[in-house]
Amino acid sequence: MEDNSQLRQAALAWLEQARHLPSIPQAVTDAALAARPEWDDLSNAVVMVAPISEHRDLYGKLTGDWLPRWPVVLGASGLGDATRLIAQGAAVPVEEVADSFVAFCTASAPSAEDWLLLTGDLPEGARVPVGHYTLQTFTTDELKQLGPMPALHGLQPGGLDLGLLSGAPFLHAPNPDRMPDRRGTHWFETAGPRPETRHWRALLPLILWSEDLLHVDAVFRVERGRHFDLDRNDVPTTIDTVASRHGTPVEFEARTTGSFYLAPADLPRMQAFCSAVTARIDAVMAGATSSRNLPRKRARRLERAARHLLQAYQRTTSDNEVREQEMDELHLDYVIALEALIASPNDNHDGISKKMQTRTATLFPSVLREPVTRAVRDAYNARSRYVHGDLLKEQNEGERQTELRELRLIVRQVVLRWLVLTPHDTEDLAPRLDAAADCGSCAQAIQEPLRAFFQETTTRDGIRS
């Protein structure tokens, strides 16, 4: 076992001298601390216990020599924060801080992970694999361990209250292509596609599992034991009220959970569902590298449909509410998602609206085909009028909200049913849907696979074929 006592003693000595520093935080920045003579003692202890050959991430080149970098040793480790808190007279548990500092310096550099904070209410200890992602809830103590200085949580004003996130659903996965850095990856500030759409292969099974609205509240980076860059402003909150012992109402801040709910008894079913749907997504996306045109195009169509569906979900504020100025764009998102899956590469433009209606309706039981046909027809007509600059038909806002909700639920079911039915070879699904629409006996080729899937793996809503 390595002897880290020298580094621990150096950290304790560093923290002891902090009691004599100015109490004004601006006077004891990390840069100012690195200019003090005590820094050399701490830096030398880091070199002795955590040499550059084993801990390259702690070092930088200065005047030709590789030396410990103060932005990492003081800043990223949290030791600088602990120093300032002690200077201000805060009761800092120095023994715990010293232990955390030693662990930070001697641990292997962690790999970066992508984390998504979702709306929702999941059972304590929930852990559901979704492909190479994991949907998981954490306690406050578990979340504290993700950062470098668990003992400092709650001592720094303006910091993230991890109590708000206790039990919150996180979707996380390793990202080996992302180099650990400190530049941050904040909501809507990254290049490339919208953050939530980069993770569509994990989010889509969750959306298909339940008709409850699911949102991504934040996308951020975690390096376990090193970095947890979720900003407090990315956590949507509300003010709840609870009665005190004397009956006086007391207000407190709580995380906004939204409508997505998972009961403990649903966990096994959800895990089975996500596993089955993920396998189907993977099978379709394997065609992206195929030498044949149809599998490649099918993979692109699925990704395109999923991205537009996710974009529509993000812009739907609640189960039956969309901002008025975005209603028309949501029609576009849903129709694009439908057409990406239901249209055939061999279709010509003539009669595409009618084909969309009949093929989509064929995916559903006969009792639902008429309302599905009507909803798809109205959505496609609205889309056409909108993109051609025509006026849309007059509707009150309540009717439009209801229409969009129905369309969202239909598209969600279409994506799921398409995944169940679509072949993974060079056969196109569209001719099978056309045959089923024209021939009653051919409909069994559509309904039987759906019935088998729903008997084995049901959604949260319990919808069957």
N, C-alpha and C positions, 0 to 999 in steps of 0.2 A: 504494500500500500504506500502510495506516495506521501512524503512528508510535506504538507502544505502549511506547517505552523509558521514558517518565516513570513509567508505572504499574509497570513491571517494577523500576525502580530503587527506587520507594517500597516495593514488596514486599520487596526484598532488604534495605533499611534496616530495615523492620519485623522481619524475621527476625533481623537482626543484634542488635537490642536485646533479643531474646528470651533471649539468652545470660545476661543480667543479671537475669532474673526469678526469683522463687522456684521451687524445684523441686517444690513441692507442687501437684498439679494443681488442687485446690480453690481455691487462691489466684489462679489465672490462668484463671478461667472466661471465656467469651466476653464476658459482661457486664462483668467486671472489666477485661478488655483494652480494651473500648470506652470505658472511663472514663479511660484513660491519655492523656497529651498526644500521644503518637505516633499515636493514632488519627486526629486531625485531618489530619495529613499524608497518611496512607493514604486517608482519605475524600475529601480534595480531589483526589488523583490519580485516584480512581475517577470523580469528577464530570467531570474534564477529558477522560478517555479514553472513558468509557462514560456519556454524558449520558442523562438520564431520557427524553428524546424517543426514544431508540433502545433503552433497556434499562430499561423500567419495572419489571421484576421485581426489580431491585436496590434499589429506593427505597421509602421509607415517609414518612408525614407526621409531623413532629415540631415542635411549637410553631409550627404554621402553615407550615412550610417542608418541601419535599421533599428528603430527605437519604438517603444510602446507609444501609441497614439493617444493623446489625451481625449479627443472626441469619443474614442471607444472606451478607454479605461475609466474615464470620469463620466462621460456623457451617456453612452449606450448602456453601461453597467448600472447606472443609477447612483454611483458613489458620489457624484457631484451634487445630486439632489439631496442625498442624505447629509452631506457636508453643510449645505445651505440651511437645511431644516435645523440642524444642531446649532448653527450660528444664530438662528432666530429664536432659540430657546425651546424648540419642540422636543417632546419626549420621544427620542428615537431609540429603538432597541438595538444598540450598537453591536451586540453579539450576533444577532440574526443578520444584521447588515454585513458584518465581516464575513460570515459564513456564505452569504449569497454572493459576495464579491469574489471569494475564492472559487466558488462553483462556476461563476461566470468566466473567470480567467482560465480555469483548468479544463473546462468542458470542451469537447470538440465543437467546432462551428456548426450550428444546425442548418438544415436545409430550409429554404423558404417554402411556405405553404400559402395557398389561397384560402381565404375564409369568407363566407357569406353569412351575414346576419339576416335571418328571415323573420317575418311576422309569424305568429302562431303560438299555440299553447300545447306543449307536448309533455308527456309524463316525465317525472324526475328520473334521471339515469337512462333516458331513451338513447338508443344507439342503433341506427339503421344503415347498413351498407347500401350505397346507390352507385353502382359501378366502382370506380376507384375513389369515389368520394364517401364521406360518412356524414350522415345527419345525426347530430348529437346535442344533448343538453348537458350543461355543466353547473356545478355548484359555484358559489362565490370563491371558495378556497381553491377549487380547481382552476378557475380563471386567473386567480392571483399567480399561480405557478407558471403561467405562460409568459409573464414578464420577468425582468431581471431582479427586481427587489420587492418580493411580496410583502415585506414588513413595512414598506412605505405607503401602501395603499390606505387611503383615508386620511393621510397626514398632509397631503399637498392640496391646497385650495384650488378649485377649478378643475380638478382631475376627473377622470371617468369614474362614476359610481358603479362599481362592479355588481353591487346588490341589485341594480336594475336589470342586469343580464342573467341573474340566477334563474335557471330553467329556460332561458331563451334558446330557440333552435338555431344552431349553427351548422352550416354545410361546409365541410373543409376537405382539402386534399393536398398532397404534396405537389409542388410545382418545380420539378428538377431543372426546367429551362430558365427559371427566374433566379438571377444572381442576388444574394442577400445585399441589400443596400439600405440607406437611411433617407432616401428621397421621398418615400411615401407613395401610396397608390390610393388616391382618394376618389370619392364618388364623382363620376363624370369629368375627371381631370386626366384621364389616360388617353393615349392615342389609340386609334383602331376602333373596333366595334364597341357598342355600349357594354358596360361591364357585365351586366347580368346575362347578356346573350353569349358571352364567351363560355359560360358554364351551362349552356342549354341542355347538354346531355344528362346532367344531374338534376336540373330543375324540372325538366319535362315529366319524368315519372311521378314527381310529387304533385304536379298540376293534374296529371291524369288520375291520380289516386282519389282526389276529393274535389267536389265542385266548390268547396270553400275557397275563397279568394286568397291567393298566396302572393306576397310581395317580397322583394329583396330590398332590405333597408340600407345595407352597406356592403361593399366589397373591399376587403383590406388584406394586409399581409401579416403573417405571424411567423416568427422564428422562435421556436419554443425555448424559454429560458432567456431569451435575448430581446425580443421585440414583439410588441402587440400594439399595432398602430390604429386601432379603432378609435375614432374621435367621438367625444361625448355628444357632439352636435349631430352625429349620424344615427343616434338612437332616438326614435320617435317616442315621446312620452305624453302622458296625460296626467291630470290632477284628480286623484281619487279621494274619497272621504270615508273615514271610519269613525265610529263613535268611541269616545274614550270611556274609561271606567265610570266617569261621572255623567256620561250621556252627552258631553260636549263634542260636536263634530270636529275631527282633526283632519286636515288636508295633508296629503303626501304625494310625491311624484312616483309614478309607476310607468313601466314600459307599455306602450300601446301594442296589444297582442293581435288585433285583427280577428277575423272569423275562423282562420284555419285551426282546427282542433283535432287532437288525437287522444283518445282514451287509452289507458293501459292495456285493455283487452284487445285493442286494434293493432297493437305493435306487431304480433306475428303475421297477421294478414297483410299489413303494410309492407313488411319485409319481403314476404313472398311475392306480392304484387310488384314491388320495385325490382326485384330480381328478375322476374319474368319479362317485364317491360324493357329493362336495361338490356337483356339478352337480345330482344328483338331490335332495339335501336342499334346495338353493336353489329348485328347481322346485316342490317341495311347499310350502315356506314362502312362496313368492310368493302362494299362495292365502290367506294371512292377511289380505290387503287386498282380497280379491275381494268383489264384491257378492253372490255366491252363497254359500249356506249350507254346502254340502258341502266346497268347497275350504277355507273358513275353518275348519271343524271338523276337516278332515284335517290342517291345519297344527298346530292345537292338539293333536291326538292324537299326532302325531309328536314334538312338543316334550315332551309329558307322558311318552311312552314313553322318550325319551332321558334325561330327568331322573331317572326312577326307575332306569333301567339304570345310569347313572353313580353314583347314590347307592348302589346295591348293590355296584358295583365298589369304591367307596371303603371300604365296610365289610367287604370280603372281604380278610382280612389276607395270605393267600397263595393259591396256585393251588388248594389243596385244604383250606383252613382258614378257617373263619368262627367268630367268638366265639359260644359256645353261647347266650348271652343274646340274640343278634341273629339267630339262624337263622330264627325265625318271621317276623320283620319282612322278611328278605330274600325269603321266599316271597311276601309281599305285594308287594314291589317288582317282582319278576319277573312275577307274575300281572297286576299293573296294567299293566306295559309290554306284555304280550301282548294283553290285552283292549283296550287303547287302539288297537292297530293292527288286530287281527283282527275285533273286533266291528263290526257295521254300525249306523249311526244308525237304521236301520229295524228293528232287532231288538227283540223284546220279551224280557222276562226269562226266560220259560219256555224251557228247553232250551239256555240260553246255554253251559253247561259242555260239552255235547255238540258244539255248533257250534264252540266254541274248539278242541276236540280235532281234529275232522275238517278244519277250515280250516287249522289249523297243520300238520297232517300232510301236507296236499295240497301244501304248499310244498316238500316234500322228495322225493327219489327214493323209489320204491316200497319198496326194501330198508330204508329208515329209518323208514317211516311207522308201523309198529307200536311201536317203542320211543319215538318222538316222541309218539304218541297216549297211551301209558302214562305218560310223564313229565308231560305237560300235565294229564292226568286226576288224577294223584296231587297235583300242585302245586295245582290248583284245589280239590280236596277238602281239602287241608291248609289252604288259605287260608280256605275256608268254615268249617271247624271252629274255626279260630283266631278269626275275627272274631265268631263266634256264641258264643264262650266255652266251646266243647266241648274235651274232652281230645284231644290228638293221639295217633295210634297210637304204640305203644312201638317205638322204634328205638334201636340203639346209636349213639353219636356218629359212628363211622366211616361207617355207612350214611347218616346224615343229611348228612355232609360230601360224600360221593360224589354223593348225590342233588342237592344244591345246585349242585355243579360242573356236572353234566350239564344242569341246568336253565339255568344261566348260559350255557353254550355253545349251547343250543337257542335261547334268547331272542336271543342275539347274531346267530345265523343268520337268525332270523325277521325281525329289523329289516333286515338286509341284503337279504333276498329281497323283503320288502315294498317297500323302496325301488326295487328293480329293476322290480317289477311294477306298482306302484300308478299309476293314471292321474292326470294332472294337471288334468283337466277336471272335468266334473260326473258322471263315471261312478264308481260305487262298486266297489271290488275284491271285496267279500264275495260278491256273486252269482256272480262268475267262479270263486271258490274253491268255492262250493257246487256249481256245475255240474260242475267238474272232479272233485269227490268222488263225484258221482253217475253220471258218464258217463266211461268210459275214454278215448273219443276226444277229449273236451273237455279232458283233462289236458294235451294238447299246447299249448293256449293258455297254460298255466302254465309247462311245462317248457322250451319252445322259447326264450322270452325269457331265462330263467335260463341255459340252456346257452350262448346267444349272449354273454351278459355274462361268464360265467366263461371262455369261450374267449378273449375279448378282454382281460379284466382279472381275474387270479386274486388270491386273498388270500394272505397269508403262509403259511397252512396248505395252500394248493393245493387247497382244497375246490371241487369243481365240482358242477353240478346233477345 
